Amino acid sequence: MLRWGYDDIPGTVPEKSVAKELRSQKWYDAVGFFLSGSRDAFRPVSKGGCSKMLEKGLRGEASVAVAAGNTAKEVGHGSVPVFATPMLVALMESAAIAAVQGKLAEGQTTVGTRIEVSHTAATPVGMTVTAQAELVKVDGHRLVFDVMAQDEAGLVGEGRHERFIVATDKFLARAEKRKGFNAWMDS
């Protein structure tokens, strides 16, 4: 994985202690929101954190009918007209989002930071794929889900997905700052 440090980006050199602290955090590599020198987007909106309790066992589900538009052939991830792996991953993420829907404090959302999935069976056009996610670990702002998907014939994929709870406005502001980084890279 490509990893940038503060000292690699002009105009973003914080005190060395802050950079060292950030480099020691697992999410530094996974998410890469190190450009602003702040972890505020990963802090709760209020001191109390989430207004509603997130606890292990929360479940979510999402379904989609397999049609020409979500096949490997159509999305450019293969040459066969079966449900595409990127679509399976997106469906599993949707199930994880559904699991915590309505459980976050106002102004918060979750963002995907990691997914490891096995796509074990092909689903042809005309069948329906249903993904399910179960929250299995809450570690501060890190949420870990077991995910699986099946069609009418059985299991088509399974894996693990991680999401982080973030303050939406701060997250979006930090994402916008990346535009300046790209301009620096292009020069």
C-alpha positions as CSV (number, residue, x, y, z in Angstrom):
1,M,0.0,0.0,0.0
2,L,1.3,3.4,-0.9
3,R,1.9,5.4,2.3
4,W,2.6,9.1,2.5
5,G,3.8,10.9,5.6
6,Y,3.4,14.5,6.6
7,D,6.9,15.4,5.6
8,D,6.1,14.2,2.0
9,I,3.5,16.8,1.4
10,P,4.4,20.5,1.2
11,G,2.7,22.8,3.7
12,T,1.4,20.0,6.0
13,V,4.2,19.3,8.4
14,P,2.8,19.1,12.0
15,E,4.9,18.8,15.1
16,K,6.8,15.5,15.0
17,S,5.0,14.1,18.1
18,V,1.6,14.5,16.3
19,A,3.0,12.8,13.1
20,K,4.5,10.0,15.2
21,E,1.2,9.5,17.1
22,L,-0.8,9.3,13.8
23,R,1.7,6.8,12.2
24,S,1.0,4.5,15.2
25,Q,-2.7,4.4,14.5
26,K,-4.1,1.5,12.5
27,W,-6.5,3.7,10.5
28,Y,-3.5,5.9,9.3
29,D,-2.8,3.3,6.6
30,A,-6.4,2.2,6.1
31,V,-8.1,5.5,5.6
32,G,-5.3,8.0,5.0
33,F,-6.9,11.1,6.5
34,F,-3.6,12.4,7.6
35,L,-3.4,15.5,5.4
36,S,-4.9,17.9,7.8
37,G,-3.0,16.7,10.9
38,S,-6.2,16.1,12.9
39,R,-8.2,13.1,13.8
40,D,-11.3,15.2,14.5
41,A,-13.4,13.4,11.8
42,F,-13.0,10.2,13.8
43,R,-14.2,11.8,17.1
44,P,-17.8,11.7,18.1
45,V,-20.0,14.7,17.4
46,S,-20.8,15.0,21.1
47,K,-18.7,14.0,24.1
48,G,-21.0,11.1,24.8
49,G,-20.2,9.5,21.5
50,C,-23.1,7.7,19.7
51,S,-26.4,8.8,21.0
52,K,-27.8,5.2,20.7
53,M,-25.9,2.2,21.7
54,L,-24.0,0.2,19.1
55,E,-23.6,-3.3,20.3
56,K,-22.6,-6.6,18.9
57,G,-25.4,-8.6,17.2
58,L,-27.0,-5.8,15.2
59,R,-28.0,-7.1,11.7
60,G,-28.7,-5.6,8.4
61,E,-29.8,-6.9,5.0
62,A,-29.7,-5.7,1.4
63,S,-30.9,-7.4,-1.8
64,V,-30.6,-6.9,-5.5
65,A,-31.9,-8.6,-8.6
66,V,-29.2,-9.7,-11.0
67,A,-29.7,-7.8,-14.3
68,A,-27.4,-7.1,-17.3
69,G,-26.2,-3.8,-15.7
70,N,-24.7,-5.5,-12.6
71,T,-22.9,-8.4,-14.3
72,A,-19.2,-8.8,-14.6
73,K,-19.4,-8.3,-18.4
74,E,-21.2,-5.0,-18.1
75,V,-19.2,-3.4,-15.3
76,G,-15.8,-4.4,-16.9
77,H,-14.8,-7.0,-14.4
78,G,-14.8,-10.1,-16.5
79,S,-16.4,-11.4,-19.7
80,V,-19.3,-13.4,-18.4
81,P,-22.9,-12.3,-17.7
82,V,-23.0,-13.2,-13.9
83,F,-23.3,-11.0,-10.8
84,A,-20.0,-9.0,-10.6
85,T,-17.7,-9.2,-7.6
86,P,-17.6,-5.4,-7.1
87,M,-21.4,-5.5,-7.0
88,L,-21.3,-8.2,-4.4
89,V,-18.9,-6.1,-2.3
90,A,-21.2,-3.1,-2.6
91,L,-24.2,-5.2,-1.6
92,M,-22.4,-6.4,1.5
93,E,-21.4,-2.9,2.4
94,S,-25.1,-1.9,2.0
95,A,-26.1,-4.6,4.5
96,A,-23.5,-3.3,7.0
97,I,-24.8,0.2,6.6
98,A,-28.4,-1.1,7.2
99,A,-27.3,-2.8,10.4
100,V,-26.4,0.6,12.0
101,Q,-29.1,2.7,10.3
102,G,-30.7,4.9,12.9
103,K,-28.2,4.0,15.6
104,L,-25.7,6.8,15.1
105,A,-25.7,10.3,16.6
106,E,-26.9,13.1,14.5
107,G,-24.1,14.3,12.2
108,Q,-22.4,11.0,12.1
109,T,-22.1,8.3,9.4
110,T,-19.9,5.3,8.7
111,V,-17.3,4.9,6.0
112,G,-15.9,1.6,4.7
113,T,-12.2,1.1,5.4
114,R,-11.6,-2.6,4.8
115,I,-13.3,-5.6,3.2
116,E,-12.1,-9.1,2.7
117,V,-14.5,-11.3,0.7
118,S,-14.6,-14.7,-1.0
119,H,-16.9,-14.8,-4.0
120,T,-17.6,-18.5,-4.1
121,A,-20.5,-19.0,-6.6
122,A,-21.7,-17.4,-9.8
123,T,-25.3,-15.9,-9.9
124,P,-26.8,-15.6,-13.3
125,V,-29.2,-12.9,-14.6
126,G,-32.7,-13.3,-13.2
127,M,-31.8,-14.5,-9.7
128,T,-31.7,-12.3,-6.5
129,V,-28.7,-11.9,-4.3
130,T,-29.3,-11.1,-0.6
131,A,-26.4,-9.9,1.6
132,Q,-26.5,-10.0,5.4
133,A,-24.2,-8.3,7.9
134,E,-23.8,-8.8,11.6
135,L,-21.9,-6.4,13.8
136,V,-19.4,-8.6,15.7
137,K,-17.1,-6.1,17.2
138,V,-17.3,-2.4,18.4
139,D,-13.8,-1.0,19.0
140,G,-14.3,2.7,19.6
141,H,-15.2,4.1,16.2
142,R,-14.2,0.9,14.4
143,L,-17.1,-1.4,13.6
144,V,-16.4,-5.0,12.4
145,F,-19.0,-7.0,10.5
146,D,-19.3,-10.6,9.4
147,V,-20.9,-10.5,5.9
148,M,-22.4,-13.2,3.7
149,A,-24.5,-13.3,0.6
150,Q,-26.7,-15.9,-1.0
151,D,-29.0,-16.4,-3.9
152,E,-31.9,-18.8,-4.3
153,A,-29.5,-21.7,-4.7
154,G,-27.3,-21.0,-1.7
155,L,-24.2,-19.2,-0.5
156,V,-22.4,-17.0,-3.0
157,G,-19.9,-15.2,-0.8
158,E,-18.8,-14.4,2.7
159,G,-16.2,-12.3,4.5
160,R,-15.4,-9.5,6.9
161,H,-16.0,-5.8,6.6
162,E,-14.8,-2.8,8.7
163,R,-16.3,0.6,8.9
164,F,-15.5,3.7,10.9
165,I,-17.9,6.1,12.5
166,V,-17.0,9.6,11.4
167,A,-18.4,13.2,11.8
168,T,-19.9,13.7,8.3
169,D,-19.1,17.4,7.9
170,K,-15.5,17.0,9.0
171,F,-15.0,13.9,6.9
172,L,-16.3,15.7,3.8
173,A,-14.2,18.8,4.5
174,R,-11.1,16.6,4.8
175,A,-12.0,14.8,1.6
176,E,-12.2,18.2,-0.2
177,K,-8.7,19.0,1.0
178,R,-7.4,16.1,-1.1
179,K,-8.1,18.2,-4.3
180,G,-5.2,20.5,-3.3
181,F,-3.0,17.4,-2.9
182,N,-3.8,16.2,-6.4
183,A,-2.9,19.6,-7.8
184,W,0.4,19.4,-6.1
185,M,1.0,15.9,-7.6
186,D,0.1,17.1,-11.1
187,S,2.6,19.9,-11.1
